[in-house]
Amino acid sequence: MLSWTLIALITISGWAISCLITYRRQLADVQYLAGPRHPFSPFTLVAALLPTTDWTAGLLMNWVGRHACKSLGLHDVIALVPFISGRSVLYTRSVEVAKQILGHKSDWDKVAEQVDALALFGENLFSSYREGWQRHRRIAGPGFKPKLYEQVWNESIRTYYEMIRTEGWLARESYLHGDVTAMTSKIALYLIASCGFGMSLSWDKAVGEQIKGMTLGECFHIVSSSIYAQIFLPKWVFRLPFKTLRKIHQANFVLESILLGIIERRKADGAANRKERAEKDVFTLLLDANEDEADRKNALTDRELLSDVFLLLVAGHETTSHALASSLGLLACNPDIQEKARKEIISVVPDGCDPTFHDSERFLYVQACFLEAIRLFPSVAGIPQRAVADTILHISADNGTTTDLVVKRDQYIVIDLFAISYNSSYYPDPDQYIPERWLDPTTEQGVNFGAGPRICIGRKFALSEATAILAMIIRDFTIEPVLREGETLVQWRLRCLDGSVANSLGFGPTAFPLRFKKRG
């Protein structure tokens, strides 16, 4: 009779042999490309829970390794191959490869894990695959047009004045804000609520109603910070009697209730009321476009409308708020750049009046400050894609030659936005904050807002909001970092920005303070 020790030894040996066979097969599938060899694939719960180290991916692998990709091989594609569990994943730091993947007629589509991240309430514009995406885009598209961006600009300036008045910025020579990321999060939330859904807000009031003691803003924070748990864990787990898990479940319930309430109330509005709102918010236009599609049997269900509303609110809020906070932090530790931006603002609006939307296109340097912040701190870590058929990627080598990489169906690849943004082939001195590079028309535009047919629908929304807010703050205040004794500006950036980041639904620095000193 076999002993338990022998049975365990045989079981472990069999498992180890199985892992080895799978590992060698996956190495062959990716043609033995250089890259990390970790125990777990990054698309597993275990990898998401573990810290980022030389042996584990964690949530910050792309950020920590943003400079390392080049040293791992001659080409701009590497392979992470796990030797215990999970699938192999390719990573690219090449814009050219990214555009092949994101092109109109490519053999690539979204991965299930990416879809799950923003499909908590069902299929939407982001989570839909090829067939469904065109349907969602046709209905959502009419809401994003020039009149909306003018509204965003005007609301941004109104929100700015509400903020500094309510918080008393002008009542003192300098105002110390202890958490700039919380400030930009609130700005982004209020602007999306106003321009996206026609909610009339003031800075000292919570957005929307309270349900079960939670506001819309609190729901956003909980849902976005728990996004990885909600991707990998089954829904029943969040009903277990643990405070943290139940809070996530409650946040989802409250968020769903608030969004369904918005939909039902707006549907109950008569056509005349909706027409009156039509030039004011995206959601009204979305509803009208959906009704127009009803006769062609392409209309969205209420559940799909709910999911699109969730996408517009949460994804737009998370990405814009992080990018705006990064911009302010980088301007604070680069006073010479801040002064250049101030001079441009004064030259565009010399009489001290508030800039109008028609002035926005003249704020080229202010916009460049924002775009450079997004390059240094992309709002998302990467764009994962899955090969829907056997395909070929054309990869340029350092010596100018091109290599064809054969990719099998179902292979995952991540367009690594950090590695692209810090690729010195595109951006010389990639660690430096140099807005001037965006004034050069030959600068590689990158893919931080996507590329091809699925380029981010909210790009101009975010750019209008950020330009207006930055222009007003820089005009009225000098932005200064809160330095420790003996600390330099470079050391402050490493401590508060580069060295203190979080990756959830959006990526960016965590809480950091800034001082806003009133200009004379």
N, C-alpha and C positions, 0 to 999 in steps of 0.2 A: 504494500500500500504506500502510495506517495505521501511524503510528509508535506505539511503546509509550507515549509521553507522551500522545498523543491518546486511545489506548485507556484509559489510566488516568484521564484527565480525564472521558471519557464515563462510565466506570464510577462514579467518585466523584459525578458530577453526577446520574446515575440513582439512586444510593443516597440522595443528599441530597434529591432530589425525593420519593422513596418515604417517607423519614422525615418530610418536611413534610406529605405527604398523610395519613399515619398520625397525626401529631401533631394536625392540624386536625380529623380525624375524631374522635379521642378527646376533644378539647376540646368538640366539639359533643355527644358522648355524655354528658358530665358537665355540660352546659348552661353551660359557660364559668364554672364556679365559681372563685372566687379560691383561690389556694394556690401551693405551690412548683412551679417548672418546672425539673426536673432532667434531666440527660442520660439517666439510667437509672432504671428503676422500682426501688423498694426490694425488690421480690421477684425480684431477680437476684443472681447471685454477685458481679458487679462492684460493685454497690452495697454489698453486705455487706463486701467487702474494702477499699473506700475509706474514708477518715476522714470524719467528719461535718463538712460545711462548708456555706456558703450554696448551693453548687452540687451537693453530693452528700449522699445520705441517710446512708450509713454505718449503724452499729448503734445510734447514740445520737440519731438525728434527733428522735424523740419526746421524749426527755429534754431535749435542748438547746432545743427549741422548745416546751416545755410551757406557756410564758406567751404564745406568739406567735399561737396559733390565733385568738383573738378579733379581733386586728387585721387578719386577712386577709379578713374578710367580715362581712356583717351577720348571717349565720346561723351555726349551730354545726356546719356541715359544710363542709369544704374539699376541694379535689381536688389531688393531686399528679399532674401529667401529664408523662411523660417525652418528650423530643424526639428521642432517639436509639433507645432500645431498652426494651421492656417495656410492661406494661399500666398504664393509669391506676388510681389507688387513691384512694378517698374516705377521709377521716378525720373522725370525729365526736368532739366533746367534750361531747355531750349525753346525759345519763342517759335522758331520755325516748326519744331515738332508739335508744339501746342496747337498751332494753327492747322496743321494736318489733321489733328484729332478733332478739333472743334469746327472744322469746315462744313460746308453745306452738304456734301455728299460723302461723308466719312463713314468708316465702318465701326464707329464708336458711339456709345450712349452712356447714360448715367449708371452708377452702380447702386445696388439695393440699399446699402448702408447710407449713402448720400441722400437717397430718396426718403428714407425713413426719418432722417434728421429734421426735415421740414414738411412732413406729411402726417403730423400727429392727428389731424382732423380729416385726413383724406387727400385725394389727389388735388394738386394745384399747379400753377404755372411753372414752378420750379421742379416739383417732384414728378411731373408727367413725363412719360417717355415720348418717343418721336411722334407716334400717332396722336396722342392726346395733347401734346404741347401746342400744336398749331391752333387747336380749338380754344385753349385757355388764352393764348397770346392774342387771338383775334378779338376776344371779348375784353381783355385787360388793356390792350393797346390804346384805344381811343381816349383813355383817361390821362395819358401822358403826352401832353402837347404844350406849345409855347405859353398859352394862357395859364396853365398850371404852374409853370416855372416862375412866371411873374408873381403869381399868388404866393408861391413859396418864398420868393425874395421879400415881398412886403410883410408876410407873416414872420419871417426871420427877424426883421428889424423891429417889428412890434414886440416880439417875444424878448428880444435883447433889452429893450427899454423896460418891459415889465420886470425882467430879472434884476437889472441893476437898481431899479426903483424899489422893488419889494425887499431886496437884500441889503439896501443901503450902501451900495458901492460909492456913490457920489458924496456921501455924508462924511467921508474921511479921506485923508490924503492917499492912503493905500488900503486895499481890501485883501485880506488873506483868505483864500478859499482852500479849505482843508482837503477837499476831494474833487478834483477837476473832472474825473471820469463820471462821477455822479452828476455834476453840473451839465456836462455835454449829453449825458443820457437823458436828462430831463428836457433839455432843449430839443433833442431829436424826437422824443416821445410827443411833446406838445405840438411840434410842427407836423408830424404824421397824423396826429389826431385832428388837427385843424384842417390841413390841406388834403389829407386823405379821406376824412370822414365828416368834415364840416362841423366839428365840435368847437364851440366858442369857449375859450379857456382863459384863465388868468393864472399868473405864476404861483400865487399862494393857495391855489385850490388843487385838489387831486383830480386826475383825469378820470372822468366817468364815475359811475356809481360804485359803491362798496357792496360786495356780496360775500357773506361769511367772513367779514372783517378784512377782506383783501381788495385792493384797488388794482386797476389795470397795470400800473407801473410795477407793483409788487409781483403780480403774476408774470410779467415779462422777465423780471430778474430771476425768479425761481425756475421758470420753464427753460430759459436760455442757459442757465448755469447747470441744469441737470440734463442737458440734451443727450449726452453720451449714455447716461444711465437709461434714458428712455429709448434709445436706439437698441441697446443690447439686452435689456431685461424684459421679460414678458409683462404684460399689463397687470396681471393679478398680483405681482410682487408689490405694487404700489398700494395695495389694499391691506397689506400686512400691518399689524399693530405696532409700527415703529414711527416715531414722530416725523423723522425726515422724509420717509417714504410717503406717509399720509399727507404731508404738506405738499409734496409734488403732485399727488393725485388731486388734492383740493385745488391747487393752482390751475391745473388743467380744466377742472370742472368749472371754476369761476371764470376763467378766460373764455371757455366755450359759451357759458351763459351770457357773458357780456357781449361777445361777438354775435351770437344768435339774436340777442336783443336789438343790436344795431341793424341787423338785416331785416328783422320783422317790422321794426318801427319805420324803416325807410320804405319797405314794400307797402306799408299801410298808408304812406303819404300818397296823395293823389298825384296825377300826372302834372298838374299845375305846380304843386309844391316842388316836385322833382325838377321841373324845368327851371324853377327859380334857383335851385341849388346847383344846377348842371354845370355852371361855370365856376363853382366854388370847390368841389371836392372830387377826388378820383372815384370814390365808391358809388356815387350817384351815376356817374358815367358808365361804370361797370354794370350796374343794374340795368340801365337803359340799353346798353349793348347786348346784354343777356336776353332781354325781352325781344330785341330785334332778331335774335338768332332762334327764338322759339319756333317760328314758322319753318325754319330749315332743320329742325330737330337737332340742333347743335347746342342748345341752351345748357347751361350748367345747372346741376341740381343744387338744392339749398346747402347740402353738405359740401359740395365743391366750391360754392360761393364762400362758405364759412372758411374753408381751407385757404382760398385765395386771399381773403381778408386777413387771416392769420399770417400768411406770407408777407403781405404788404406791411403789416404792422411790425411783426417781430423781426424779420430779416432786415427790413429797411432801417429799423431803429437800431439794431445791434451794430450793423456795419458802419453807419454814419456816425454814431456816437463815439465809437472807438477811434475812427479816423480823425474826428474833430479834436478829441483829447490829445492824440498824438501830435497833431499840428501845433496846438498851444504849447505843449511840452517842448517840442523842438525849437519853436520860436523863442521860448524863454531862455534856452541855453545857447542861442545864437543871436545876440543883440544886434549885430551888424546886419543880419538878414532882416530882422524885425524892423530896423530903421529904413532899409530899402523899401520894404512893403509900405511903411508909413508914408514915405515920400511919394510913392505911386498913388496912394489914396488921396493925398492932398493935391496932387497934380490933376487927378480926375475930378475931384470935387473940392475946388479951392476955397469956396465961400463958406464952408462949414455946414452946408446943408446935408441932409441924409442922401446917400447914393440911391439912385433909382435902378430898376431892372435894366433900363437901357444903358446904364453905366457899366453893367456887370461885365460885358465883353471887353472893356478897357482895363479891367483889373487882371492883367495877364500875370503879373508877378505874384499877386495874392493867390490866384489859382495855382500857380506853379508851387507855391509854398505848401498848398494842400496836396497836390499830386505827388510831391516829393515825400511828404509824410506818409502817404499811402504806399509809396514804394518801400520806404524803410520799415513800415509796419502794415503790411497788407491786412485787410479786414478778415480774410480767411486764409488758412494755411495752404490750401491746395484745391485743385479741381480733380476729383477722381473720376475715371472713365473706365468702361468695360468694352472689350472688343466683342462686337456682335457677330463677327465672322472672322475667319482667318484673314490676316491682312499684313501689310508691309509698311514700316515706317522708314523714311529716308533720313538718315542721321549724318550730319556734317562732322567730320573729324577735325582735329587741330591743324592738320597739315593741308586742309582745303579739300580733301577728298570726301566722297559721300559713301556711306555704308548702308546697305539695306538690312534692316532688322525684321526678320519674319516673326510675326506675333500670332499666337494661336487664339482661337475663339475662347472667350470667357477670361482672357488674361486682363488683370487690372493694371492700370497705369495712373499715376498721380502727376498732374501738372503742378510742380512744386513752385508756388508763387514766391516763397522766401528765396529759394535758390536762383530763380530767374531775377528777382529784384536785386540780389547781391552778386549777380554775374558781371564780372568786370569787363567782359567782352561787350556788354551793352551799356554798362554804367561805370565809367572809370571812377576810382576812389569810391567804391560802393557803400562804404560805411559812413561817408560824409554826407551831411545835409546840404545839398547844392540845388536850390530851386532853379537856378539859371539853366540847368540842363534841359528843363521843360520848355524853355524859350527857343531852343534849337529845333527846327522842324525835322532834323534828321535823327533826333533821339528816338530810340525804340519805345513805342507806346506801351509795350507789355500786354498782359492779359488779365490784369487785376480786376477789370470790369467784364471779363469774358472776351469772347471773340466770335466771329462768324454770325450765324443766324440767332444764336442765343445770347447775344451781348446783353448785359444787365439793363433791364427796362427802367431802372431807377437811377441811372448814372447822372442824368442832368438834374434830377431832383436833388441828389446829394451834393452835386457841385454848386448848384444855386444856393442851397442852404449854407454850405460851408463858406463860400465866398462872402456872402452877406454877413454872417456872424463874425468871421475873421476880420473883415474890413471895419466893422463897427468897433470891435474890441481894440484892434491895433490903433485906430484913429483916436480913441479916447483914453487908452491906458497903455502904460509900459508893462509888459509881461515879464516877471522876474521869477527865477527859481528860488526855493527856500533852501539855502545851503547850510550844511553843517559847518562847524568851525574848521577852517583850513581846507574845506572842500573846493575843488575847482569845478568849472562848468562841465568839463569832460567827465569827471568823476560823478557829478550829479546825474548826468544822462545815463551812465552805466548803472547807477544805483536805482534810479526812479523810472527809467524808460526801458532800456535794453535788458536790464537784469531783473525786472519785475513785471512779467507779462502773464496773461492767462489766455487759454485757448478753449472756448466753448462754442456757442453759436457764432460768435465773432471773436476776432483776435485783437489784442492790444494791451497797452500798459494797464496795470491795476491802479488802485487809488494812489494819487500823489498830489501834494499841495502846490499852489502857485500864488504869487503875490501880484495883484493888479494895482499899479501905482498910477494915480490920476495925472494926466498930462496937463501942463500949464496952458 
